[in-house]
Amino acid sequence: MISIPRIISEKIEVPYAIVKDLLKKRMESGNLSTLQNLTLDVSSKIAKIDSQKAEDLIKKLVDEFKLSRFSAVQIANILPKTIEELRVLTITEGRVLLTSELQKILEVIRSFC
């Protein structure tokens, strides 16, 4: 009999670091599919911070700077180093972020690296 996994919680945007951790845990309980192995390989190479730091950074960006979870996850995945890189990642916010606000966000990002 095939067991069907049940959904415990739903998050649309998941940072690479959490994907990596979830797949590593899944690997402990059995073999991964080809797609899961590929995803684990890619997420392991791309994730720049650990999953707890990624979640903490996302929460701070959403709470303090009122960014959408989508933008916050992209920022946690990429960890931009310049205002120009950060501006591109916040373009979907529907508002223009001031350079001073972007500078504060960069300071927060640096504190998590």
C-alpha positions in Angstrom: 0.0 0.0 0.0 1.3 3.4 -0.9 1.2 6.0 1.9 0.1 9.4 0.9 1.9 12.2 2.7 -0.4 14.7 4.4 0.0 18.4 4.4 1.0 19.8 7.7 1.3 23.4 6.8 1.5 25.4 3.6 3.9 28.1 2.6 4.0 29.1 -1.0 7.5 30.6 -0.9 10.2 28.4 0.7 13.9 29.5 0.8 16.5 27.2 -0.6 17.9 26.5 2.8 14.6 25.0 4.1 14.2 23.0 0.9 17.7 21.5 1.5 16.9 20.7 5.2 13.5 19.1 4.3 15.0 16.9 1.6 17.9 15.8 3.9 15.3 14.8 6.6 13.3 13.0 3.9 16.5 11.2 2.8 17.0 9.8 6.3 13.6 8.0 6.1 14.2 6.5 2.7 15.4 7.0 -0.8 14.7 10.2 -2.7 13.3 10.3 -6.1 15.5 11.5 -9.0 13.8 14.9 -8.9 14.2 15.1 -5.1 17.9 14.2 -5.4 18.4 16.8 -8.1 16.6 19.4 -6.0 18.7 18.5 -3.0 21.9 18.9 -5.0 20.9 22.3 -6.4 19.5 23.7 -3.1 22.7 22.5 -1.3 24.8 24.4 -3.8 22.7 27.6 -3.8 21.7 28.0 -0.2 23.9 30.7 1.3 22.7 30.6 4.9 21.2 27.9 7.2 17.4 27.4 7.4 17.0 29.1 10.8 18.8 32.2 9.7 16.8 32.3 6.5 13.5 32.1 8.4 14.6 34.7 10.9 15.7 37.1 8.1 12.4 36.6 6.2 10.4 37.3 9.4 12.5 40.4 10.1 12.0 41.7 6.5 8.3 41.1 6.6 7.8 42.5 10.1 10.1 45.5 10.1 10.1 46.6 6.5 6.6 45.4 5.5 7.9 43.4 2.6 5.8 40.6 1.1 6.9 37.1 2.0 7.7 36.6 -1.7 10.2 39.4 -1.8 11.7 38.4 1.6 12.3 34.8 0.4 14.0 36.0 -2.7 16.2 38.3 -0.7 17.0 35.4 1.7 17.9 33.2 -1.3 20.1 35.7 -3.1 21.4 37.9 -0.2 22.0 41.0 -2.3 25.1 43.0 -1.6 24.2 46.3 -3.3 21.2 48.7 -3.4 20.8 48.0 -7.1 20.5 44.2 -6.6 18.1 44.8 -3.7 16.0 47.2 -5.7 15.4 44.6 -8.4 14.2 42.1 -5.8 11.8 44.6 -4.3 10.3 45.8 -7.5 7.2 43.5 -7.0 6.3 45.3 -3.8 4.0 47.8 -5.6 5.8 50.7 -3.9 9.1 52.5 -4.3 11.5 51.9 -1.4 13.7 54.8 -0.6 17.4 54.4 -0.8 17.7 55.0 2.9 15.2 52.1 3.6 17.1 49.8 1.1 20.4 50.7 3.0 18.8 49.6 6.3 17.6 46.4 4.6 21.2 45.7 3.4 22.5 46.2 7.0 20.0 43.6 8.2 21.0 41.2 5.5 24.7 41.7 6.4 23.9 40.9 10.0 22.6 37.5 9.0 25.6 36.6 6.8 
